[in-house]
């Protein structure tokens, strides 16, 4: 069974692991919320789950926002080195991956406890991207 694991401190907000070369807090996205727009750093986005023309965005402070944009729109907007589409309805932030099990269960566990199923068709690509990302953390 192929498994990768990283240790994370327990706290109320999740602590991501970013590559050294990554410039943090460089990009923000505007989300409509309670009749106004709020700005969220893309570094705080843990995952995005698409449902039709809507997307649920989960942040590291465990809040969920419903946005009337498709997952495909977010996929083109987000940094491809940090965000990975692992299923037709899910994009994850690689900085929040806790571990992955490819051989039997095809899942990725995020630091907030979410377990997300990986698309069978994308297994090879996802495995390579996760390995490359993990190597970039320590180089």
C-alpha positions, 0 to 999 in steps of 0.5 A: 500500500502506497502511503505518504504521511505528514505530521500536523500540529493540532489547533483550531486552524489548520497549518498548511505546508507550502514549498519554500519557493511559493509566494504566500498571500499573493492571490485573493478571491472575492466571494459574495457573502451576505450581500457583500464581497469578502476577500479570502486568500487562496492559501486559506482554501482547503478544498472546493466541491462542485455541484452543478453551477455552484461550488462549496469552498472550504477554508482552513478556519473550517468555514464553507462558502457557497459560490455561484461559479462552476468548479471549472471556472475556479480550476482556471483561476487557481494556481495549478502548482498548488491546486489539483483536481482529483475528481470531477467534483473536487479540487484540493489545495496540496498544502493541506494533504495529510496523507494519501492511500492509492493502492486500495482505497483511492483516497486523499485525507486533508488536514481538516479530516476530509477524505476525498475519493480520487478519480480512477482515470486520474490516478497516475497523474494525481500520484505523480503530482502529489509526489512532485509536490511532497518533494518540493516541500523539502528541496 
